[in-house]
């Protein structure tokens, strides 16, 4: 059974940085892609960043140049470096993986950016 566990969320001031990590366990050899979604209060969940199995990445326009997604294969973790944070980045951030074309989600970690 695949499990995804996020960590690294918290409260930060505008302009600050946070690094989210997603620890993966279970059978992850058939990863098609992994990424981060976020959901702010009253809004739909949106894709923030994704890394495909070939290493290509994609970001939502609002975070381009500020966020960076990376994967540490040795530690089986997916990371999201978030810089120059803005209040509109406040949301619950979810780790996501598509493995053998099945979708898996973490429980989420709260990121709050104060103005």
Secondary structure as UniProt FT lines:
FT   STRAND          3..7
FT   STRAND          10..13
FT   TURN            14..15
FT   STRAND          18..25
FT   TURN            29..30
FT   STRAND          31..39
FT   TURN            41..42
FT   STRAND          46..52
FT   TURN            53..54
FT   STRAND          57..59
FT   HELIX           61..63
FT   TURN            64..66
FT   STRAND          67..72
FT   TURN            73..76
FT   STRAND          77..82
FT   HELIX           87..89
FT   STRAND          91..99
FT   TURN            100..101
FT   STRAND          102..105
FT   STRAND          109..114
//
